[in-house]
Amino acid sequence: MRAFAYVAPETVDDALDALRTARPGTKILAGGTTLFDLMKLDIETPPAVIDVHRLAELNTIHVGERELVFGSGARMADVADHPAVKAGYPVLAESLWRAASQQLRNMATLGGNLLQRTRCAYFRGGSEFPCNKREPGSGCAAIGGHDRGHALFGGSDSCIATYAGDLPIALIAFDAVVDVVGPAGERSLPIAELHVEPGDDPTREHVLAPDELIVRIRVPATPAGRGSTYLKIRDRESYAFALVAAAVGLTFDGDGVVNECRIGLGGVATRPWRAAEAERSLLGQRLTPQTARHAGEVAFAAARPGRYNGFRVELGIRTVADALRIAGERATP
């Protein structure tokens, strides 16, 4: 790890002042569970870090009648264990506690979780492997290489690295919004617009400017929160990243017909992925094994498998169907 300067602001305004005058490449430090790993691998080499993890303004959790509001510095463990979140929005709680070990959840923050970088082995494996995300123009070793864990959606000729986060999959399914502050003031944007696909520039992973800071995440309240789940399929039950994940929420009308459906896909795309067509396929239908399976097929109809990850298409279809079944049981009075 290379030497770096350390700044510990006492308020959000102080943090913004530090960002305004920061040298290029300066990074925000929250829980550190991703940044320190990348610094030790010499992938991130910031000249300075700005530590915001003690800022009380960022550490709030509020579950209201109209929306849930989480400070970007709230710990994953605290949100996952919040009684109102567990009872009314199991999809959020499950996406958090299935994401990492208890030790990591005790340190990792929501804002840092949103902006974590890929776990692609070629990206993290050092200069012996070409990686456009790490060294622009060098190539992508995953394309035509060992792509078992790489993206089925959103890839390009430059990169097929999978987005690794869990919470953002639930957030995109439930229309969450992030509030960001910077020199021009505060702005809000849907979580669906925060991350970008690699295109020709895999180094650009989100739309935030270097001097902007996520301050909070807002999730609109909905009855579909109660009838929800986050189903994560992985090689081992704990401490592994998703082969496929599905964040699902449902509500039914009085006749048992689906009148609200939300589906987010994780572990299969270069960014958090919303399966909007699959959602529409269930509206006005009864949830049966056949309609659930069909929704999964619609969700994965546009998948583009490579050499070794094609098995995840069928796995994904079944994961969506199973998640719909679980959510349906929770949504039924």
C-alpha positions in Angstrom: 0.0 0.0 0.0 1.3 3.4 -0.9 1.5 6.4 1.5 -1.4 8.7 1.5 -2.7 11.8 3.4 -5.6 11.4 5.8 -8.3 14.0 6.5 -11.1 13.5 9.0 -13.7 16.2 8.6 -16.2 16.9 11.5 -19.2 17.9 9.3 -20.6 17.2 5.8 -19.7 20.8 4.9 -16.1 20.2 6.0 -16.0 17.1 3.9 -17.2 19.0 0.9 -14.6 21.7 1.5 -12.0 18.9 1.6 -13.3 17.5 -1.7 -13.2 20.9 -3.4 -9.5 21.3 -2.7 -8.5 17.6 -3.0 -5.8 16.4 -5.3 -7.1 14.2 -8.2 -7.6 10.7 -7.2 -8.6 11.5 -3.6 -11.1 8.9 -2.2 -13.9 9.0 0.3 -13.3 6.5 3.2 -16.4 5.2 5.0 -16.2 1.6 6.3 -13.1 0.9 4.3 -14.1 -2.7 3.5 -13.7 -2.2 -0.2 -11.2 0.7 -0.5 -8.5 -0.8 1.7 -8.6 -4.1 -0.3 -8.1 -2.2 -3.5 -5.3 -0.1 -2.1 -3.5 -3.2 -0.9 -3.9 -4.6 -4.4 -2.4 -1.4 -5.8 -5.6 -0.9 -7.9 -6.6 2.2 -6.0 -3.7 4.6 -5.2 -5.3 7.7 -3.7 -2.9 10.5 -2.7 -5.4 11.2 0.2 -8.5 9.8 1.8 -11.3 11.8 3.4 -12.7 9.8 6.3 -16.5 10.4 6.7 -17.4 7.4 8.8 -17.9 9.4 12.1 -20.2 12.1 10.6 -23.4 11.9 12.6 -25.3 13.5 9.7 -24.7 10.4 7.6 -25.6 7.8 10.2 -29.3 8.1 10.4 -32.1 5.5 9.9 -35.7 6.5 9.6 -38.7 4.3 8.6 -41.7 6.5 8.0 -45.2 6.1 6.5 -44.2 7.6 3.1 -40.5 6.6 2.7 -37.6 4.9 4.3 -34.5 7.2 4.7 -31.1 5.8 5.3 -28.0 7.9 5.8 -25.2 6.9 3.5 -23.0 6.2 6.5 -25.5 3.9 8.2 -23.9 0.5 8.8 -25.2 -2.5 6.9 -25.7 -4.5 10.1 -27.7 -1.7 11.7 -30.1 -1.4 8.8 -30.4 -5.2 8.4 -31.3 -5.6 12.0 -33.8 -2.7 12.3 -37.1 -4.2 13.4 -39.2 -2.1 11.0 -37.0 -3.0 8.0 -37.1 -6.7 8.8 -40.9 -6.7 9.3 -42.0 -4.4 6.5 -39.2 -4.7 3.9 -37.5 -8.2 4.2 -36.0 -7.7 0.8 -33.8 -4.9 2.2 -32.8 -6.8 5.3 -32.0 -10.0 3.4 -30.0 -8.2 0.7 -27.8 -6.8 3.5 -27.3 -9.8 5.8 -26.7 -12.1 2.8 -24.1 -9.7 1.5 -21.1 -10.4 3.8 -19.9 -11.7 7.1 -21.1 -10.1 10.3 -17.7 -8.5 10.8 -17.9 -6.8 7.5 -21.5 -5.8 8.0 -20.6 -4.1 11.2 -18.2 -1.8 9.4 -19.5 -1.5 5.8 -21.8 1.5 5.1 -24.7 1.8 2.7 -23.0 4.5 0.6 -19.8 2.5 0.2 -21.8 -0.6 -0.6 -23.5 1.2 -3.5 -20.2 2.2 -5.0 -18.2 -0.9 -4.5 -16.1 -2.1 -7.4 -16.3 -5.4 -9.2 -14.9 -8.6 -7.9 -13.8 -9.7 -11.4 -10.7 -11.8 -10.8 -9.0 -10.3 -13.9 -9.6 -6.8 -12.5 -8.1 -7.8 -9.1 -5.5 -10.2 -10.4 -2.7 -7.8 -11.3 -1.0 -6.6 -14.4 -0.5 -10.1 -15.8 -4.1 -10.0 -17.0 -5.4 -7.3 -19.5 -8.2 -5.3 -18.0 -9.7 -2.2 -19.5 -11.2 -1.2 -16.2 -7.8 -1.2 -14.5 -5.7 -0.1 -17.5 -7.7 1.4 -20.3 -6.9 0.0 -23.8 -5.2 -3.1 -22.5 -8.1 -5.4 -23.3 -10.6 -7.6 -21.4 -9.2 -11.0 -20.4 -12.7 -12.2 -19.4 -14.0 -12.0 -23.0 -13.1 -15.4 -24.4 -11.5 -16.3 -21.1 -12.9 -17.9 -17.9 -16.2 -16.0 -17.7 -18.1 -18.3 -15.4 -19.0 -15.4 -13.0 -19.2 -12.6 -15.6 -22.2 -10.6 -16.8 -25.0 -11.9 -18.9 -26.5 -8.4 -19.3 -25.0 -4.9 -19.9 -21.6 -6.0 -21.1 -19.7 -4.4 -24.0 -16.7 -5.3 -26.2 -14.5 -3.6 -23.6 -15.8 -5.2 -20.4 -18.1 -7.9 -19.0 -17.3 -7.5 -15.3 -20.3 -8.2 -13.0 -21.5 -5.6 -10.5 -21.1 -7.4 -7.1 -23.5 -5.5 -4.8 -26.6 -6.9 -3.2 -28.4 -4.0 -1.6 -28.6 -2.0 -4.9 -30.5 -4.9 -6.5 -33.3 -4.5 -3.9 -33.1 -0.7 -4.2 -33.5 -0.7 -7.9 -36.5 -3.0 -7.7 -38.1 -0.6 -5.2 -37.4 2.7 -7.0 -35.0 4.1 -4.5 -33.5 7.5 -4.8 -30.1 8.8 -3.7 -29.4 12.3 -2.5 -26.0 13.7 -3.4 -24.3 16.9 -2.4 -21.5 18.8 -4.1 -20.3 22.3 -4.9 -23.5 23.1 -6.8 -25.7 22.0 -3.9 -27.8 18.9 -3.4 -29.4 16.8 -6.2 -31.4 13.6 -6.3 -31.3 10.8 -8.8 -33.0 7.4 -9.1 -30.8 4.5 -8.1 -31.4 3.2 -11.6 -29.4 6.2 -13.0 -26.5 6.0 -10.6 -24.5 3.2 -12.2 -23.6 3.0 -15.9 -22.7 0.2 -18.2 -19.1 -0.1 -19.3 -19.5 0.8 -23.0 -16.2 2.0 -24.4 -15.0 3.3 -21.0 -15.2 0.7 -18.3 -13.3 3.0 -15.8 -16.5 5.0 -15.5 -18.9 3.1 -13.2 -21.3 5.8 -11.9 -22.4 9.3 -12.7 -21.1 11.0 -9.5 -18.5 13.8 -9.9 -15.2 13.4 -7.9 -16.3 16.2 -5.5 -19.8 14.8 -4.8 -20.9 12.8 -1.8 -23.9 10.5 -1.3 -25.7 11.7 1.9 -28.8 9.5 2.0 -30.8 6.8 0.3 -34.6 7.1 0.1 -37.0 4.2 -0.6 -40.7 4.9 -1.2 -43.0 3.1 1.1 -45.1 0.4 -0.6 -47.2 -2.6 0.5 -45.0 -4.7 -1.8 -42.3 -4.3 0.8 -44.0 -6.8 3.1 -44.4 -9.3 0.3 -40.8 -9.3 -0.7 -37.6 -11.4 -0.6 -34.0 -11.4 -1.7 -32.9 -14.8 -3.0 -29.2 -15.2 -3.5 -27.8 -18.3 -5.2 -24.0 -18.8 -4.8 -21.4 -21.5 -4.8 -21.4 -21.7 -1.0 -24.1 -20.5 1.4 -22.0 -17.8 3.2 -19.4 -15.2 2.3 -19.7 -15.7 -1.5 -20.9 -13.5 -4.3 -24.0 -14.3 -6.2 -24.1 -16.5 -9.3 -27.7 -15.2 -9.6 -29.8 -13.1 -7.2 -33.4 -11.9 -7.4 -35.0 -9.1 -5.4 -38.8 -9.5 -5.7 -41.9 -7.7 -4.3 -45.5 -8.5 -4.9 -49.0 -7.4 -4.0 -52.3 -9.1 -4.9 -55.8 -7.7 -5.3 -58.8 -9.2 -3.4 -59.2 -12.0 -6.1 -55.5 -13.1 -5.8 -54.4 -11.4 -9.0 -51.0 -9.7 -9.1 -51.4 -5.9 -9.1 -47.9 -4.9 -8.3 -44.7 -6.7 -9.2 -41.1 -5.7 -8.7 -38.1 -7.7 -9.9 -34.4 -6.8 -9.7 -31.6 -9.1 -10.8 -28.2 -9.4 -9.2 -24.9 -11.1 -10.0 -25.7 -11.2 -13.7 -25.1 -7.7 -15.0 -22.6 -4.9 -15.2 -24.8 -2.8 -13.0 -28.0 -3.4 -10.9 -30.6 -4.7 -13.3 -34.4 -4.2 -13.4 -36.4 -6.8 -15.1 -39.3 -4.6 -16.2 -40.7 -6.8 -18.9 -40.8 -9.7 -16.5 -42.7 -7.5 -14.0 -45.3 -6.6 -16.7 -45.7 -10.3 -17.6 -47.2 -11.0 -14.2 -49.5 -8.0 -13.8 -53.1 -9.1 -14.0 -52.2 -12.8 -13.7 -52.5 -15.2 -10.9 -49.2 -16.4 -9.5 -48.7 -20.0 -10.4 -45.6 -22.1 -11.0 -46.3 -21.6 -14.7 -46.6 -17.8 -14.6 -43.6 -17.5 -12.2 -41.5 -19.7 -14.5 -42.6 -17.5 -17.5 -41.6 -14.4 -15.7 -38.2 -15.9 -15.2 -37.9 -16.7 -18.8 -38.9 -13.2 -19.8 -36.3 -11.8 -17.3 -33.5 -13.8 -19.0 -34.7 -13.7 -22.6 -32.0 -11.1 -23.6 -29.1 -12.7 -21.7 -25.9 -13.0 -23.7 -23.9 -15.9 -22.2 -20.2 -16.5 -23.0 -18.1 -19.7 -22.9 -18.7 -20.9 -19.4 -21.6 -18.9 -17.8 -24.5 -20.2 -19.9 -25.7 -22.4 -17.1 -26.7 -19.3 -15.2 -29.5 -18.5 -17.6 -31.6 -21.5 -16.4 -30.4 -21.0 -12.9 -31.6 -17.4 -13.1 -35.0 -18.4 -14.5 -35.5 -20.8 -11.5 -34.2 -18.2 -9.1 -36.8 -15.6 -10.2 -39.5 -18.2 -10.1 -38.5 -19.3 -6.5 -38.3 -15.7 -5.3 -41.7 -15.0 -6.7 -43.1 -18.0 -4.8 -41.5 -16.8 -1.5 -42.7 -13.2 -2.0 -46.2 -14.5 -2.9 -46.4 -16.4 0.3 -45.4 -13.4 2.3 -47.8 -11.1 0.4 -50.8 -13.4 1.0 -52.8 -12.3 4.1 
